[in-house]
Structure formats: structure tokens, C-alpha cells
Amino acid sequence: MFMPFRVDCIASIDANFTQKRRRGKTTDITQAFFEHPETVFIPREDVAVVEKFVETIRPQQKKDVKGKGKAPAADEPDGFEPGMRVPSSVLAECGESFTAADEKRQKASTQFFADTGLMALLCRHDRVLWLVNMTSAGEKQFYVLALVKHFFEHLPPSVRVGLLYDIGCQLHRSCVKWGFLREYMDRIVFAISVFHAYGHQWPCQIIYHPRKCVGFGFSDGEGCERFWSAIKQLIPSLRVSGYHYRLYTIDTQVKHLDQKSLENLGSWLHRKWVLTQNRKNAAERDLVELKEIGITERLLRDEWAAQVKEQTRPNLRQSKNAADKVIGEILGLKQSLNTYVRQAHDLELMLESGQYGSYMDALEVQLQVEELNEKCARLKKAMSQKKGSLGVDGRLNLERLMGDNFLRNRVNALALKKRIRNRLCQRKFELEALERVYRKTINGMLI
């Protein structure tokens, strides 16, 4: 069972491809070197080390004729990848929904631009911690890894970090699959920034939405977007500047923004504190009202855990031998049921005769009989559900139905029906907050 832990600090990451610099006739990097004394840029050499490590560990991803990664076929079985709490099909759909997840997608031409953008790591208070100067056409994952690695190198070994990223699910998947950030994984909780979360699939939102993750509170993870807005006036002049001049100017602007935010930090903290207390008091009042009608906090947590388990369940997939798989499962359950029935019958005979085995008494035998009867009841229920999906009479010989075309089409149609129903339910949950606000507004107007 997954046990969440609270984080000690929260950081957000995002990339921006409007902060580009045109390619000059000469190599600007070799010109006169000057650097801001308090630069926030990670050295190119450190980024290059991470890039080489990623290219060594992870093979080049193949792409189809359209240039995108292929999603799992409809007849492939769905399930959970090791260490993940979201099905593989959902992760694939999230990856196709975001251009940031496609490292081969060109967002800035390297033919005309020497520097294609910036990637930033900010703290919870929207202050820049580190920047990376991007030189690739797409949003390569090694930039994120370089930022996170550099961040952890400046933290005590016990600090736990909540990391907000617009494709946090894909970053988590890569780290688990390829072993990136292995030494820090037990101290990271991945989440998705609020603005981008609603572009992900609903099962992904259940796991990675910061409002549903323990420890993130009302952090939205959009500090990077506010930072990009604060430095947008630099775009025209830095588009044609030199390499070192561009970095120096950005560093100077970052220091100015830090000083400006420090002057307003007191009012910012007061505003956030008042807002948080108001929301906390409202939530506590709701809990008290629910408790009065018999709904406890423990019950709400149990229901939420059940909802997470149900709505992150792997989707049923269509296949050519779908019915044969169900029949095989039913036959396996039937064999297990017969075994439990025989064991229960032997124990009941033991009770009638009064002759027990060594180190056994009547009470222990009775408990074993009750446990076996419960297992039999669960198996019978499971068999009944699977036979219902086939739509066959229990008196039929299931082994003779292997390869039946009608049953195969019936099971595939049922899988498609369940997927459509799940999508409708997920859409309903996504719009629930909006509908709740709409109903309150209408009621307020009527009053």
C-alpha cells in the first residue's frame, strides 16, 4: 500500500521557449567572458554531464511516420508499470497530450537560434533558485534532471521535496524506469502544476493533482509562469544580444525581482495566511456538519481510498482471445473452489468424529472451516460475475466454448462499453467543481 509522506519544501519547474537568442556569425561563447557574481545559471559543463548520462542509460526513442510515439494497441493488456500508481494506457495518453513530453518536437529552430529558451526551478515563494540555458530544439528531459540534481546537492540529506512539473507523471515514469535521480527518489513527491493538471487524464489527476496530494496544500506550481511574465520585456533586446550579455542581464533581472519580492514578502505571507485560515475554518465547519449526520472523517478517507483504487484500475482491452481468457479464468476459479470445498468437507468430518490432527483442537478446526467457506463464497461471486460477462448458462460446458466468435465479440463489446462509461464518469468528476460553483451562483441570484 502506498503511504504518502509530507514534504519539507516545494519547488516548481517549467520551460520557456520565448527567451531565445539568434545565432550570430561568430561563436559568442568564445568572446570576452564575464559572469554575474551571483549567477543562478547551472554551468554548461554540469548540464553536459547529465545529458551524457541520460543518453548512455536511455536508448534513442523510435518514432512513427508522424513523428510521435505510438500508444499501446487496443489488444495489448493494460496494467501498472513497476513503481507507478497509474495504468500504462493513461500514462501513454498523457504523454501524447503534451508537446513537452515529446522531446523530439521542435519548439525553436536551432538553425536560426543558438539559445532556444530557459528552464527554471523556483521555490514555493516564486523566487528563482536555478536556471538552465537551453540549446536544443525540444524540451529535453535532461534539463529537468540537471536542475533537480543540482537542487538536491544544496539540500541536507533528510529534506523531502514536493516537485511540481507540467508533465510530472512522465518525469516520474522516466525516473522509475531508467533509474534517473535514484539517490533522491525516496525524498521526492511528484505532482503536476494546477494549470496543466486538467489536461491530464482523470486517473492521472487523482494521483498527481497537488490538491489531492498530501503536503502540497494550495501550492499551484505556476510560479514559473509568473516569472516568465515578469521578464517578458527582455525578449526583444536579448534576442539579438551576445551569449554572456544575455545571461548577465537575466541574472540581474532575477536579483531585482528577488529584492522586489522580499519587500512585499510580509504582505504576501499575511494574505496567504488569512486565505488559508478561512479555507481551513470552512473545511472544519463542513466536517462538523457531516459528523452530525453520521459521516465521519475516517469514513470520508476510506471512501476516497476506494475511489482512487477504482478509478485508477487498468482498462479492459479488446483482444482476439478475450473470451478464451475469461473462460480460462473461470475454469481456474472452479478448480480452486473444488479444492476449498474438499478441504472444508474433510475438516467438517474431523469435527463430527472428534479426531483432530496433531497440535489442533475443535476451535481451531472450526475457524479453518469458516475461513474456507468465506473463500468459497468469494470465488463463487467472482465466477458469477465472469459468467455474466460471457452471458452463458452455468450448465454449459465452458471448455467447448473456447474460440467461439460470438463470445469473443460479446466480451470485446463489454470492454468497450466499460471504457466509454469510465470516460463519462471521469468527465463528470472533472466538471464537478465547475458545476458546484455554477449551482451556488444560480442559487445566489435566485435569493
C-alpha positions in Angstrom: 0.0 0.0 0.0 1.3 3.5 -0.9 2.0 5.6 2.1 2.3 9.3 1.3 4.7 11.5 3.4 4.7 15.2 4.0 7.3 17.3 2.2 9.6 19.8 3.7 9.8 22.2 0.8 8.0 22.7 -2.6 9.6 23.6 -5.9 8.2 24.0 -9.4 9.9 23.5 -12.8 8.9 24.8 -16.3 10.5 25.7 -19.6 10.1 28.8 -21.8 10.9 29.0 -25.5 10.2 32.7 -26.0 13.6 33.7 -24.4 15.6 32.8 -27.5 18.8 34.3 -28.9 19.6 34.5 -32.6 22.6 32.7 -34.0 25.4 35.2 -34.9 28.1 34.9 -37.5 30.7 34.2 -34.8 30.6 32.0 -31.8 29.5 34.2 -29.0 30.7 31.8 -26.2 34.3 32.4 -27.2 34.0 36.2 -26.9 35.0 38.1 -23.8 33.9 36.2 -20.8 32.0 37.9 -18.0 29.6 36.4 -15.4 27.3 37.7 -12.8 28.9 37.2 -9.3 25.6 35.7 -8.0 24.6 33.8 -11.1 21.6 31.4 -10.9 22.6 29.6 -14.1 23.9 26.0 -13.8 27.2 25.7 -15.6 27.1 24.2 -19.1 29.6 21.5 -18.0 27.3 20.2 -15.4 24.4 20.1 -17.8 26.5 18.3 -20.3 27.4 15.6 -17.8 23.7 14.9 -17.1 23.0 14.9 -20.8 25.7 12.3 -21.5 24.4 10.1 -18.6 20.8 10.2 -19.9 21.9 9.3 -23.4 24.0 6.4 -22.1 21.2 5.0 -19.9 18.2 5.6 -22.1 18.3 4.4 -25.8 17.0 6.7 -28.5 13.2 6.6 -28.8 11.8 5.4 -32.1 9.0 7.4 -33.7 6.4 6.6 -36.3 5.9 8.3 -39.6 4.1 11.2 -38.0 6.9 11.8 -35.6 5.0 10.8 -32.4 5.5 7.8 -30.1 2.9 5.1 -30.6 0.3 4.5 -28.0 -0.4 0.9 -26.8 -2.5 -1.0 -29.2 -6.1 -1.8 -28.2 -5.5 -5.5 -27.9 -2.4 -5.1 -25.6 -3.0 -5.9 -21.9 -3.1 -2.9 -19.7 -1.5 -2.8 -16.3 0.8 -0.9 -13.9 4.5 -0.4 -14.6 6.8 -1.2 -11.6 6.7 1.7 -9.0 3.8 3.5 -10.7 0.2 4.0 -9.5 -1.3 5.0 -12.8 -2.0 2.4 -15.6 0.3 2.4 -18.6 -2.5 3.3 -21.0 -3.2 6.5 -19.0 0.5 7.5 -19.0 0.7 7.0 -22.7 -2.3 9.2 -23.3 -0.9 11.9 -21.1 2.4 11.7 -22.9 0.6 12.2 -26.3 -1.5 15.1 -24.9 1.5 17.4 -24.1 4.1 18.6 -26.5 6.5 19.0 -23.6 6.5 15.2 -23.2 7.8 14.8 -26.8 11.5 15.6 -26.7 11.7 15.4 -30.5 9.1 18.1 -31.0 10.8 21.3 -32.3 9.8 24.4 -30.4 12.7 26.6 -31.6 14.8 26.2 -34.6 18.5 25.5 -33.9 19.3 26.7 -37.4 18.4 30.3 -36.5 18.8 30.3 -32.7 21.9 29.5 -30.7 20.0 29.6 -27.4 16.4 28.2 -27.7 15.0 29.0 -24.3 15.2 28.8 -20.5 14.2 26.2 -17.9 13.7 27.4 -14.3 13.4 25.9 -10.9 11.5 28.1 -8.4 10.6 27.7 -4.7 7.2 27.9 -3.2 7.5 31.7 -2.9 8.1 32.3 -6.6 11.8 33.0 -6.2 14.2 31.7 -8.7 16.6 29.0 -7.4 18.3 27.8 -10.6 18.1 28.4 -14.3 19.3 26.3 -17.3 20.1 27.8 -20.7 18.6 25.5 -23.3 20.2 24.9 -26.7 18.1 22.1 -28.1 15.1 22.4 -30.3 12.8 20.5 -27.9 12.2 20.3 -24.1 14.8 17.6 -23.4 14.4 15.7 -20.1 18.0 16.0 -19.1 17.4 19.8 -18.4 14.9 18.9 -15.7 17.2 16.2 -14.3 20.1 18.6 -14.1 18.0 21.2 -12.2 16.7 18.6 -9.7 20.1 17.1 -9.2 21.7 20.5 -8.7 18.9 21.4 -6.2 19.4 18.3 -4.1 23.1 18.8 -3.9 22.4 22.0 -2.0 20.0 20.4 0.5 20.5 18.5 3.7 20.3 14.7 3.2 17.0 14.5 5.1 15.0 17.1 3.3 12.0 15.9 1.3 10.8 17.8 -1.8 7.5 18.2 -3.5 8.2 18.7 -7.2 5.6 20.4 -9.4 6.0 20.0 -13.2 3.6 20.2 -16.1 4.4 16.6 -17.1 5.3 15.3 -13.6 3.8 11.9 -14.4 6.2 11.4 -17.3 9.2 12.6 -15.3 8.2 10.2 -12.5 7.8 7.4 -15.0 11.3 8.0 -16.6 13.0 8.2 -13.2 11.5 4.9 -12.1 12.1 3.1 -15.5 15.6 4.3 -16.2 16.9 4.9 -12.7 17.3 8.7 -13.0 17.7 10.5 -9.7 18.0 7.1 -8.0 19.7 8.5 -4.9 16.9 11.1 -4.4 13.8 9.2 -5.4 12.8 8.3 -1.8 12.7 12.0 -1.0 10.7 13.3 -3.9 6.9 13.5 -4.3 5.9 14.2 -7.9 2.9 16.4 -8.8 1.5 18.4 -11.7 1.1 22.1 -11.7 -2.5 23.1 -11.4 -2.8 24.9 -14.7 -1.7 21.9 -16.6 -3.3 19.2 -14.4 -6.6 19.4 -16.2 -5.0 18.5 -19.4 -4.1 15.1 -18.0 -6.3 12.0 -17.8 -8.6 11.8 -14.7 -6.7 8.8 -13.2 -3.5 10.8 -13.5 -5.2 13.8 -11.8 -6.2 11.6 -8.9 -2.6 10.7 -8.2 -0.6 13.8 -9.3 -3.0 16.8 -8.8 -1.5 18.9 -6.0 -4.9 19.4 -4.4 -5.1 15.6 -4.0 -1.5 15.0 -2.9 -0.6 15.1 0.8 1.7 18.1 1.7 1.1 20.5 -1.2 -1.7 22.5 0.3 -2.7 25.3 -2.0 0.6 25.5 -3.9 -0.3 25.8 -7.6 3.2 25.3 -9.1 2.7 28.2 -11.5 5.5 30.4 -10.1 7.5 29.8 -13.3 4.7 31.2 -15.4 4.6 34.3 -13.3 8.4 34.5 -13.6 8.2 34.3 -17.4 5.6 37.1 -17.4 7.9 39.2 -15.2 10.9 39.0 -17.7 9.0 39.1 -21.0 10.2 42.7 -21.6 13.7 41.3 -22.1 12.7 39.2 -25.1 13.3 41.9 -27.9 16.7 43.0 -26.6 18.1 39.6 -25.7 17.0 38.1 -29.0 20.0 39.8 -30.7 22.4 40.1 -27.7 25.6 38.2 -27.1 25.8 35.0 -25.1 27.4 36.3 -21.9 25.4 39.6 -22.1 22.2 37.7 -22.2 22.9 35.5 -19.2 24.2 38.5 -17.2 21.1 40.5 -18.0 18.8 37.7 -16.9 20.8 37.3 -13.7 20.5 41.0 -13.0 16.7 40.9 -13.6 16.4 37.9 -11.3 18.2 39.7 -8.5 15.9 42.7 -9.0 12.8 40.5 -8.8 14.1 38.8 -5.6 14.7 42.2 -4.0 11.2 43.3 -5.1 9.5 40.2 -3.7 11.4 40.4 -0.5 10.0 43.9 0.1 6.5 42.6 -0.3 7.1 39.2 1.4 5.3 40.3 4.6 2.1 41.3 2.9 2.3 38.1 0.7 2.6 35.9 3.8 -0.2 37.7 5.5 -2.5 37.4 2.5 -1.8 33.7 2.1 -2.2 33.0 5.9 -5.6 34.7 6.0 -6.8 32.8 2.9 -5.5 29.5 4.3 -7.2 30.0 7.7 -10.5 30.9 6.0 -10.4 27.8 3.9 -9.4 25.7 6.9 -12.3 27.0 9.0 -14.7 26.4 6.2 -13.5 22.8 5.8 -13.8 22.2 9.6 -17.3 23.5 9.6 -18.2 21.1 6.8 -16.7 18.2 8.7 -18.7 19.1 11.8 -21.9 19.2 9.7 -21.1 15.9 8.2 -20.3 14.3 11.5 -23.7 15.4 12.8 -25.4 13.3 10.2 -23.1 10.3 10.9 -20.4 10.8 8.2 -17.0 10.8 10.0 -13.7 11.9 8.7 -12.5 8.3 8.7 -15.4 7.3 6.5 -14.5 10.1 4.0 -10.9 9.0 3.9 -11.9 5.3 3.3 -14.3 6.3 0.5 -11.6 8.4 -1.1 -9.2 5.5 -0.9 -11.8 3.3 -2.5 -12.4 5.9 -5.3 -8.7 6.1 -6.0 -8.4 2.3 -6.2 -11.4 2.0 -8.5 -10.7 4.9 -10.9 -7.0 4.0 -11.3 -7.8 0.4 -12.3 -6.4 -0.7 -15.6 -8.8 -0.5 -18.5 -10.2 -3.6 -20.1 -8.7 -4.2 -23.6 -10.1 -5.8 -26.7 -8.3 -8.8 -28.0 -8.8 -11.8 -30.3 -8.9 -14.3 -27.5 -10.7 -12.2 -24.9 -13.4 -14.7 -24.3 -10.9 -17.6 -24.0 -9.1 -15.7 -21.3 -12.3 -15.3 -19.3 -13.2 -18.9 -19.8 -9.7 -19.9 -18.6 -10.1 -17.7 -15.5 -13.5 -19.3 -14.7 -12.1 -22.8 -15.0 -9.2 -21.8 -12.8 -11.5 -20.4 -10.2 -13.7 -23.5 -10.4 -10.7 -25.7 -9.7 -9.7 -23.6 -6.7 -13.3 -23.8 -5.5 -13.4 -27.6 -5.7 -10.1 -27.7 -3.7 -11.5 -25.5 -0.9 -14.8 -27.4 -0.8 -12.9 -30.7 -0.3 -10.7 -29.2 2.4 -13.8 -27.8 4.2 -15.6 -31.2 3.9 -12.6 -33.0 5.4 -12.5 -30.6 8.3 -16.2 -31.0 9.0 -15.8 -34.8 9.1 -13.0 -34.2 11.6 -15.3 -32.2 13.8 -18.0 -34.9 13.6 -15.6 -37.7 14.5 -13.8 -35.7 17.2 -10.4 -37.0 16.0 -8.2 -34.0 15.3 -4.7 -33.8 13.9 -1.6 -33.1 16.0 -1.5 -29.6 17.6 -5.1 -29.0 16.7 -8.3 -28.6 18.6 -12.0 -28.2 17.8 -11.9 -24.3 18.0 -9.0 -24.1 15.5 -10.7 -26.5 13.1 -13.9 -24.6 13.3 -12.1 -21.3 12.4 -10.4 -23.0 9.4 -13.8 -24.2 8.2 -15.3 -20.7 8.4 -12.3 -19.2 6.6 -12.6 -21.8 3.8 -16.4 -21.1 3.5 -15.6 -17.4 3.1 -13.1 -18.1 0.4 -15.7 -20.3 -1.4 -18.2 -17.5 -1.3 -15.8 -15.0 -2.8 -14.8 -17.5 -5.6 -18.5 -18.2 -6.4 -19.2 -14.4 -6.6 -16.2 -13.9 -8.9 -17.3 -16.9 -11.1 -20.8 -15.5 -11.3 -19.5 -12.1 -12.4 -17.3 -13.6 -15.1 -20.0 -15.8 -16.4 -22.3 -12.8 -16.6 -19.8 -11.1 -18.8 -19.9 -14.1 -21.1 -23.7 -14.3 -20.9 -23.7 -18.1 -20.7 -25.7 -20.5 -18.7 -23.8 -22.2 -15.8 -24.9 -25.6 -17.1 -23.0 -25.2 -20.4 -19.6 -26.9 -20.9 -17.2 -23.9 -20.9 -14.3 -25.9 -22.4 -16.4 -26.4 -25.6 -16.9 -22.7 -25.9 -13.2 -22.0 -26.5 -12.8 -20.0 -29.7 -16.5 -19.1 -30.0 -16.8 -15.9 -32.2 -20.0 -14.7 -30.5 -18.5 -14.8 -27.1 -15.3 -13.0 -28.3 -17.4 -10.2 -29.8 -19.5 -10.0 -26.7 -16.6 -9.7 -24.3 -14.9 -7.1 -26.5 -18.1 -5.1 -26.7 -18.4 -5.2 -22.9 -14.8 -3.9 -22.6 -15.6 -1.1 -25.0 -18.8 -0.3 -23.1 -17.0 -0.1 -19.8 -14.3 2.2 -21.2 -16.9 4.6 -22.6 -18.7 4.5 -19.2 -15.5 5.2 -17.3 -14.6 8.1 -19.6 -18.1 9.6 -19.0 -17.6 9.2 -15.2 -14.2 10.8 -15.3 -15.5 13.7 -17.3 -18.3 14.2 -14.7 -15.7 14.3 -11.9 -13.6 16.8 -13.8 -16.6 19.2 -14.2 -17.9 18.6 -10.7 -16.1 21.6 -9.2 -17.3 23.9 -12.1 -20.9 22.7 -11.7 -20.8 23.2 -8.0 -19.7 26.8 -8.4 -22.4 27.3 -11.1 -25.1 26.0 -8.8 -24.0 28.3 -6.0 -24.1 31.3 -8.4 -27.5 30.4 -9.6 -28.9 29.9 -6.1 -27.3 33.2 -5.1 -29.0 35.0 -7.9 -32.4 33.5 -7.1 -32.1 34.6 -3.5 
